[in-house]
């Protein structure tokens, strides 16, 4: 087998191994987790077919598509990375905490880190109204907004300071529905979400009319980070194609 074939096989096995790793880590509950299986199968097939008698045009088409896809992924990944250290100046009028998955026994790791981030920055924004944003998914025991509120109250936050926005089903709706709860377009608004989610969230916030929005990145690390970053690149591409960014 050629060196290229071996590279394909190793990359394919790595993708499938990563699928299993993040599956066990996240209870196989991550959205579009299947992309790692598809990528792994495609790469293994490419490795096994390296010396198959395929038409030259088909080989060139595959390699062109692969290189173009990797270049696109790298470019979009650059956008994701560019927002991962975002912070807001002191004195925000509002802090919008974006929802994430809620498990039967409590918030997911992604949501927990968002709650931790807003709790840690409250001293810098003493007068900010907190908008907990996120609806209830089919497998969630409560709305994401309610879970955010409950977790903040456990940490000693005054419940009277928290407003619930519990109808949203995605980030775009988070922004549109949260904007409806904000008294003026030029209000200083901190958008609290995980580091990999900042760039797209900020673009959608401004499209929703939040002209003075600032990202507040909640640190996210661990084995699922790569998956979330890749998933973000797909979401960004889809939003671009739909004219939403």
C-alpha positions in Angstrom: 0.0 0.0 0.0 1.2 3.5 -0.8 2.0 6.1 1.8 -1.1 8.1 0.7 -3.2 5.0 1.2 -1.8 4.5 4.7 -2.4 8.1 5.6 -6.0 7.8 4.5 -6.5 4.6 6.6 -4.9 6.1 9.7 -7.0 9.3 9.3 -10.2 7.2 8.9 -9.4 5.0 11.9 -8.7 8.2 14.0 -12.1 9.7 13.0 -14.0 6.5 14.1 -12.0 6.4 17.3 -12.8 10.0 18.0 -16.5 9.2 17.3 -16.4 6.5 20.0 -14.5 8.7 22.4 -16.8 11.7 22.3 -19.8 9.3 22.2 -19.0 7.7 25.6 -18.0 11.1 27.0 -21.3 12.8 26.0 -23.7 9.8 26.3 -23.9 9.8 22.5 -26.0 12.9 22.7 -24.1 15.3 20.5 -25.8 16.7 17.5 -24.4 15.6 14.1 -21.9 13.4 15.8 -22.3 11.0 12.9 -20.1 13.2 10.7 -17.0 11.5 12.3 -18.3 8.0 11.2 -19.0 9.3 7.7 -15.6 10.9 7.5 -13.9 7.8 8.8 -15.7 5.5 6.4 -14.9 7.8 3.4 -11.2 8.0 4.3 -10.9 4.2 4.9 -12.6 3.6 1.6 -10.2 6.0 -0.1 -7.2 4.2 1.5 -8.4 0.8 0.3 -9.1 2.1 -3.2 -5.7 3.8 -3.6 -4.5 1.2 -6.1 -7.9 0.2 -7.5 -8.4 0.7 -11.3 -10.5 3.8 -11.0 -10.8 6.4 -13.8 -8.3 9.2 -13.5 -11.0 11.9 -13.5 -12.6 10.2 -10.5 -9.3 10.3 -8.6 -8.7 13.9 -9.5 -12.3 14.8 -8.5 -11.9 13.1 -5.1 -8.6 14.8 -4.4 -9.9 18.2 -5.5 -13.0 17.9 -3.4 -10.9 16.8 -0.4 -8.4 19.7 -0.7 -11.2 22.3 -1.2 -13.1 20.9 1.8 -10.0 21.1 4.0 -9.2 24.7 2.9 -12.8 25.7 3.5 -12.7 24.0 6.9 -9.5 25.8 7.8 -10.9 29.2 6.8 -14.1 28.8 8.8 -12.1 27.4 11.7 -10.1 30.6 11.7 -13.4 32.5 12.3 -14.3 30.3 15.2 -10.9 30.7 16.8 -11.0 34.5 16.3 -13.8 34.8 18.9 -12.6 32.3 21.5 -11.1 34.8 23.8 -13.8 37.4 23.7 -14.6 39.6 26.7 -16.8 42.6 27.4 -16.0 45.9 29.0 -17.4 46.6 32.4 -20.9 47.9 32.9 -23.1 45.9 30.5 -26.8 46.7 30.7 -27.8 43.2 29.9 -26.2 39.8 30.0 -27.8 37.3 27.6 -26.9 33.7 28.6 -27.4 31.3 25.6 -28.9 27.9 26.4 -27.4 24.5 25.7 -28.5 21.0 26.3 -30.1 20.0 29.6 -29.8 16.4 30.8 -32.2 14.6 33.0 -29.8 15.1 36.0 -28.9 18.7 35.2 -27.1 21.0 32.8 -24.7 19.7 30.2 -21.0 20.6 30.5 -21.5 23.3 27.8 -24.3 24.9 29.7 -22.6 24.6 33.1 -19.6 26.5 31.7 -21.9 29.3 30.4 -23.5 29.6 33.8 -20.1 29.6 35.5 -18.9 32.4 33.1 -21.8 34.7 33.8 -21.6 34.1 37.5 -17.8 34.9 37.5 -18.4 38.2 35.6 -21.3 39.6 37.6 -19.1 41.9 39.7 -18.0 43.7 36.5 -21.7 44.2 35.5 -23.4 45.0 38.8 -26.5 46.5 37.2 -27.0 44.1 34.3 -30.3 42.3 33.8 -29.7 38.7 33.0 -31.7 37.2 30.2 -31.6 33.4 30.3 -32.4 32.3 26.8 -33.3 28.9 25.5 -36.4 26.8 24.9 -37.1 23.2 25.9 -36.0 20.4 23.6 -37.9 17.1 23.2 -35.4 15.3 25.5 -35.0 18.0 28.1 -36.8 18.0 31.4 -37.1 21.8 31.6 -36.4 24.7 29.3 -32.8 25.7 28.9 -33.7 29.2 30.2 -35.3 27.7 33.4 -32.2 25.5 34.0 -29.9 28.6 33.6 -32.1 30.5 36.1 -32.1 27.6 38.6 -28.4 27.2 38.4 -27.8 31.0 38.9 -30.1 31.1 41.9 -28.2 28.2 43.4 -25.1 30.3 43.1 -26.7 33.2 45.1 -28.0 35.4 42.2 -31.1 37.3 42.9 -34.0 35.7 41.0 -35.5 39.1 40.5 -32.6 40.0 38.3 -33.2 37.2 35.8 -35.6 37.3 32.9 -36.6 34.1 31.1 -36.7 33.8 27.3 -37.9 30.2 27.0 -39.2 29.9 23.4 -36.0 29.8 21.3 -35.0 26.7 19.4 -31.6 27.9 18.0 -29.1 30.7 18.3 -30.8 32.9 15.7 -34.0 32.8 17.7 -32.1 33.3 20.9 -31.0 36.7 19.6 -34.3 37.7 18.0 -36.3 36.8 21.1 -33.8 38.3 23.6 -33.7 41.5 21.6 -37.5 41.8 22.1 -36.8 41.9 25.9 -34.2 44.7 25.7 -35.5 48.2 26.0 -33.3 49.9 23.4 -31.2 49.0 20.5 -28.0 50.7 21.7 -28.1 49.0 25.1 -24.7 47.4 26.1 -25.3 43.7 25.9 -22.9 40.9 26.8 -23.5 37.6 25.0 -22.4 34.7 27.2 -21.7 31.5 25.4 -19.0 28.9 25.0 -15.8 30.0 23.3 -16.4 28.0 20.1 -19.8 29.6 19.7 -18.9 33.3 20.1 -18.2 34.3 16.5 -21.5 33.1 15.0 -23.4 34.4 18.0 -22.1 37.9 17.6 -22.9 38.0 13.9 -26.5 36.8 14.7 -26.8 39.3 17.6 -26.0 42.2 15.3 -28.3 40.9 12.6 -31.0 40.8 15.3 -30.5 44.5 16.0 -28.2 44.4 19.1 -25.8 47.0 17.8 -23.8 47.3 21.0 -23.2 43.6 21.7 -20.0 42.1 23.1 -19.1 38.5 23.4 -18.2 36.9 26.7 -16.5 33.6 26.1 -17.1 30.8 28.5 -14.0 28.5 28.5 -14.6 25.1 27.0 -12.0 22.4 27.0 -12.0 18.6 26.8 -12.4 15.9 24.1 -15.6 17.3 22.6 -14.1 20.7 21.9 -12.9 19.7 18.4 -16.3 18.3 17.6 -18.0 21.5 18.6 -15.5 23.6 16.6 -16.1 21.5 13.5 -19.9 21.7 14.1 -19.6 25.5 14.3 -17.9 25.7 10.9 -20.8 23.7 9.4 -23.3 26.0 11.1 -21.5 29.1 9.8 -21.4 27.7 6.3 -25.2 26.9 6.4 -26.0 30.4 7.8 -23.9 32.0 5.1 -25.8 30.0 2.4 -29.1 31.1 3.9 -28.1 34.7 4.0 -28.3 34.9 7.8 -24.8 36.2 8.5 
